[in-house]
Structure formats: C-alpha cells, structure tokens
C-alpha cells in the first residue's frame, strides 16, 4: 500500500501538503513557546523535513518537489501583496530617502565584507571573479522573511517597517544590477570578452521604468480597474479581482527583470482603500480580512521550503564550515550597519536586523554563479557553494530571531 502511495503523483502531492502545513504549525508553535517569531520555527522545521526525506525516501522531497516550489512562490507573492496593502505611496515617499540610504549601504557594505572574507579565507591564487561573486551573494535581501516578523509583531506600519520594506525593494533593483555586472565581469575575465555595459543599461532602464510606471500610471489605472469590477453582478468579486491584479503586476514586474515579489508589493502599495470602498461595502468585508486566510495558508509553505533547502551534509568539512561561519558574521555585520544610516528618530537595530535575511534572493545569486564557467570549470566550486549557501541560510534564520528580539524589547520600553 505504501509503495502504491509513493508511486501515485497525486497521493505524493497530498502527503506533501499534509506534511508542510502540519509541520509549519508545529514549528511555529514551538518557536513561539520559545519566544521566537513563528517564521523561525517554520524555517527550522523545513530542515527537519529535508532530513527525514533523506532517511525515509518514501516521504516527499519538500525542498525540490515542483508543487511545493509553486506554492512557495505563490505564498511569497501573496505575502508581499499583503505587505504593500499596509502602506500607501505617499507614506512610502516620506521614507524614500531613508530607504535609499539603507539600500545603498545594504549592497555596498556586505559586498565589501564578502570580498574581504573571501580574500582572507580562500586559498592564494583564487580568481578575483570568485571573490567578487561571493561578495555579490551577500548583498541580497529577502524582504519576505522580515515582513512576516514585522506582521507578527504588529509593527509593519511603523516608520522602521516602512523603511525596511522600501529599502528591500530598492535592494532588489540594485542587487539585480550587481548580479548583471559581476556576471559580465566573470564571463569577460574567463573568456577574454568585454564587459556588457549595454545589458547593464537595459536592465537598469527596465527595472526603474517598471517602478516609475507602477507608481504613476498604475495609480491612475487602478481605480478604473476596480470601478469596472464593481459593475459586475456576480458575488464575491473583491478577492478574485484583487488577487488577479496582484498576480498581473507580479508578472509584469518579472518581465521587467525584477523578482515577481516586487510587482506584487507595488500592486498592494498603489491599491488604496478608496479604490475598494464600493466592493467592500457590498460584500461587507475588507480586502485585508479576505486576504488574511489566504496568507495564513500559503506563506508558511514558502518558509518551510526555504528551510528544507539547507544542505547540512555540505558542511561536513571543517574548512567549509569555517568559511560558512565567517561569511555569516560578515553578512550580518554588513547589513546591520545599514541601521546607522536610516536617519534620526528611527531605531537602528530594527532596520539593521530587518535587512539581514537573504533567503531565496541570495540563493538565486549562488545558482547563477554555479552555472558560470571559468577556465572550463564552474566558477564556484562545491566547497564554496556550500559555504555561501550555508551563510545565506544562517542569516535567513538569524535575521528573524534578531529582529523579533529587538522589536520585542522596543515595544516593552
């Protein structure tokens, strides 16, 4: 019977979902009892599920199952849409310069520390392109994890919360440019080519163009879209219309070269309460109320899958573990320094810890480096890949722990 269930793809998917959602609630509960954010427990329980799969292959592979990957991607898009709903464009403009300062330092400082760490810890003669790519991997920021902690602590609407989210969105644009530049340098150095500055310019134009159009033309078109939706006579239109709008913006953002989560966040940001008044009055529910159950179901999948992708076996060698721990310290320090440029009146520790998690963004950087070739061999060796991935995942866990702790202390003060 067990073999039949294992061979049936539908049964595997059902077991996968049962495991993920049950484990997520157990992990979240244990974390909260330990006075940690629930997201920490969800990340750790993902590591446990991956270990169980290696010991009992009959269990679904949470880390690499395509259905889990799809639901995880969906979950983080819904999360960022919900985060965007909690702010408006005028509110974000007020913290725009602070977010820009935090974003710039959040890219430059970790990259510099990463370069320093690679230069000190890797063998002499390591190509500069490798050191540069390690620094690039440390400059990314995963806003989804910090956003969930801020939501759990009910401080998303704080000035610090808005600065963190705004800076992380700008980090996505800056990080994308860094990735393009570093990839071009690595390719040029290994193949004797020239730096593709044209591609860098196109990437910058598409990314900034999307954000500019979304925050201007998008704000004008959004009321018309929901006005048309309100003329339909069907019931329960508010949530499908809003989610269709969010997914459309996420898709357009991806076309512009940005992560889909940036488009989803922009959709929530420009969707103001006045646009929804008629539909909310007709259905007697606010959009926030309708989105919350969807968020509760889908967001934990993202965090469990992220935890499941931690490869503990790769840290078996002492040199790999030492490099991973050193890069983790450099990665945390580089992002924590961003809090000191946020500006007066803002709690630097909140901003600093909020920028620490790397998550899926950093993993995308590593995957790109792993696919690059230098002298006929991969640019990032398995040893370096394992160390960088471990550092990314350790910051993914350390970030919400630190942020939850400083926010808890700040609220008691």
N, C-alpha and C positions, 0 to 999 in steps of 0.2 A: 504493500500500500504506500509505504514511504517512497519507494522508487518511482511509483506512478506520479505521486505529487511532485517529485523532483523533476520529472520529465515534462510535466504539463506547464507550459509557459504562463497560462492564466493562474494556475494554482501557485506558481512561484511568485507572481506579482501580488496575489492576495496575501501570501505569507510575508512578503517583503513589506507591504503596507502595515500589516499587523505588528510586525517586529518594530518598524520605525516609530509608529505612533505610540505604541505601548512603552517602548524603551525611552522615547523622548519625555513622556510624562514621568516615568520613574526617575530618569536622570535629573529632570528639572526639580522634582520634589526633593530628592536627596541634596541637590545643590542649595535649594532654599532653606532646608533644615540646617545646612552648614553655614547659613547666612551669606551665600554667594548668589549671583544672578543665575536664573534658571538656564540661561543660554550656556553657561559653563558646564552644567550637568549634561546638556544635550550634546555638546561637543565631546565630552569625555565618554558618554555612552556610545557615541559613534565609534570611538576607538575600540571599545569593548565588543561591539557587534562585528567589527572587522576581524578582531582576534578570534572570535567564536567561529566565523566563517572559515578561517584558516585551519582551525582544529576540526570543524564539522562541515565539510564542503556541501553537505545536503542543504544547509541554510543558505538563503540568498546572499549574494555579494552586494552589500549596501553601497560600497564605495564605487562600483563600476556598473551596476545594473542600469540600463538605459531608462527604465521607468522612474527609478529613483533620481537619476540625473535630471530628467524632465521636470519632475515635481519639485525638486530642489531649486531649479532655475525659476520655476513659476512662483515658488514661495518667496524668493528674494525680490522678485519683481513686485509682488503684492505688498511686501513689507515696505519697499521704497515708495510705492504709491501712497500707502497709508502715512508714511513719514511726511511726504510732500503735502498731504491734506492738512497737516497740523500747522502749516505756515502759509504765508501769502507772499507774493512778490515784493510788496512794499516793506514787509518785515525783513525779508532777506536782504534787500538793498541796504537797510540800516546797518547790517553787519557785514556788508560786502567787502570793505577794505580789510577788516579784521580777518575774514575768511581767506582773502587773497594772501595776506602776510603769512598766515598759518600754512596755507597750501604750498607756498614757495619754499619756506623753511622746511616744511614736511617732505619735500622732494630733495632739496639740496643737502640738508644735514645727514639724513640716513644714507644717501648715496656716498657722501664723503666718508662717513664712518665705515660703510661697507667696503669701499676701496681700501681704506686703512687696514681693516681687519684682514682682507684678502692678501694684502701686501705683506703683512706681518706673519700670517699663519700658513699660507700656501708655500710650496717649495720654490726655491730660487729658479728663475727661468720660466715661471708661469706666464703665458701670454697676457699682455695688458688687456686684451679684449675679454678674457675670462674674469679678471678683477673688475673690469667695468660692468660686466653683466651681473656680477654678484651685487655690486652697489645698486644697480638698477632694480634688481629684485627686491631690495629692501626699501625702496622709496614708495612702493604702492600702499594704498589704504583701502581697507574693506569697511565701508560705512554700515553695511547691513548688521554687523555684529554690535557695534557701538549703538546704533539706532535702537536695537532691541533692548539693550540695557537702559538707555535713556527712557524708553517707553515703560519698562518695568518699574522704574523709579519715579515715573510721572514728572520728569523734568525736560521732556522734549521741547516744551515751549519756552524754556529758559534761554537767556542770551547765549550761554555757553553751548546749549544744544544746537541752536541755530548756526553758530559759528562752526561747530564740528561738522554738521551736515553740509554747509556751504563749502567749507574747505575740502571735504572729501570729494564733492562733486568736481571742484576745480582740480583736485589731485588726479582725478580720472583723466582730465584733459592733458595735464602736464605729464602724467605718467605715460600716457599714450605717446606723446611726443618723445619722451626719453627712450621708450622702447623702440620707436622707429629709428631714432638717431643711433642708439647703441647697436641695434641690429645692422644698420647700414655700415657702421664703423667696423663691426666684427666681420661682415661679409667682405668689405673692401680690403681689410687687412689680410684676410686669408686668401682672397682671390686676386689681389692686385688691382682691384677696381677703384672707382671713385665714389665719394660719398653721395647718396641720392638725395640731394637737398630739395629737388623738385617734389619728391614724395613727402618730405617733411612739411613743405609749404602747403601741399594739398591736404594733408592730414589736419594741420592747424586750421586751415580755412573751413574745412567741413565741420570740425568739432565746434569751433567758435560760432560758425554760421548757424548750426543747429540750435545752440543755446540762445543766440540772439533772436532767431525767428520764433523759437518756442516762447520766449518771454515777451515778445512784442505781438507778432501776428497771431500766435497761439492764444494770447489773452483776448484778442478781438474775436477769434473764431469760436472759442469755447462756448460763450453764451448762446450763439446761434445754433450750435450743435445740440445743446440741451433744450433749447426752445423747440427745435424740431422734434426731439424725442418726446417732449411733453404733450405734443399734439396726437401722439399715437393713443389708441383707446385700450390697448392691452394692459393687463395688470402686472405689477412688479417689474417696472421698467428701469427704476433708478439704478440698481446694482448692475444689471447687464450692460446698460448704457455706459456707466462709469468705468467698468472693467474693460469693455471693448475700447473705450477711449484711451485707457491706460496702456493696454497692450499695443494699440496702434502707435502711440507715442514711443513706446519702448522699441518697437520695430523700426520706426523712423530714426531714432537715436542710434540704433545699431547700424543702419545704412550709412550714417554719418561717421562711422568708425568708432563710436563710443560704446561702452557697455550698455546693454538694454536697461539696466537699473537707473542710469542717468535719465533716459527718456521717461521711465515710469515716475521718477521723482519729479521731473519737470511737469508731467501731467497733473500730479497732485498739487504741485505748487501753484499752477495757474488756474486750478479749479477752485474758485472761491465760493463761499456759502450762498451768495446772492444768485449764482448760476443755477442753484438746485432748489430754490425756495418752493417753486410750484410742485415739482415732483415729490419733494419731502413732505409737503403739506398733504398732497393727495394720498400718499402711501402711509403717512403717519409714522415714518421712520426717518432718522437722519442717515446720511451715507456712512458716517463713522460707525453707527450702530450696525449697519448691514455688512460693512467690510470686516468688522472685528472677528466674527466667527470664521470667515474665510482665512483671515490672518492666523488665527489660533490653530487651524488645521494644517496650513501649508508652510508657515515659517519654520516650525520645528524640523521639518524634513530637510531643509537647507542646512541647518546646524548639525544635525545628525550625520548627514552625508559628508559635510566638511570634516567632521571628526573621524569618520571612517577612512578618509583618505590619508591619514597619518600613517606612515610606514615605519613602525617601531623597529622592524627587523633590520632596516638600513642603518640603524645607529649602533650596530653590534661592535664596530671597530672603535677603538679609543680615539683615533685621530679624527674620525668622522664626528663622534660625539663632542670632542673638544672644540672643533670648528663650529659645530652647530650651537653650542652654548655661548661661544664668543660672539658669533654673529647675532644671536638673540639679544645679548646685552647691548651691542652696538645698535641693533634695530630699535630696541625700546628707548635707549637714550636719545637717538636721533629724532624720534617722533615726540618724545616727552618735552624736548626743548621748544617745540612749537608753541607750547602754552605760554611761554615767556614773551612772545611777540604778539599775542592776541590783543592786548590793549588793556588800559586801566579799567577797573571795575569788573573784570572777568576773572574767574577763578582759573589760574593757570594749570593747576593739577587736573581739573576736569577736562580742559581742552587737550592737554598733553596725553592723558590716558585714553581719551576718546579717539585719538589719531593712531594709537599703537597697533590695533589688529590689522593684519594683512589679508588673511583669508584667500578667497578664490582669485583675487586680482594678482597677488604675488605668485600664485600657482600658475597662472597664465603666462607670466613672465618666464618662470622656470621652464615651462613646456616649450616656449619659443626658443630659449637658449639651448635646450636639449636637442632640438631639431636642426640647429645650425652646425655646420661642419667647418673645421679649421685644420688644414693640413691632412684631410682625409679621415679625421676622427671627430667625434662630437665635441662641440665647444666646451660643454660642461660634462666632466667625467661623472660616472655613477657616484663616486665618493663626494664630489662637490654638490651634485644634485641632491643627494640625501641630506647633506648638512644644511643646504639652503632651504629645502622643503621643511626640515625639522625646525629651523629657526622661524620660518613663516608660521608654522602651526603652533609653536610655543608662544609667539606673540599673539596669535589668534585666541589662545586660552588666557594668557596673562593680561591682555588688554581689558576684557570684560571684568576680570577679577579686580584689577586696579581701579577701573572706572567705577565699579559698583561700590568699592570701599570708600573712595574719596567722596562720591556723591552721598553715600550714607552718612559719612561724617559731616559733610557740609549741611545736610538737611537737619541734623541734630543740633548744629551750632547755633 
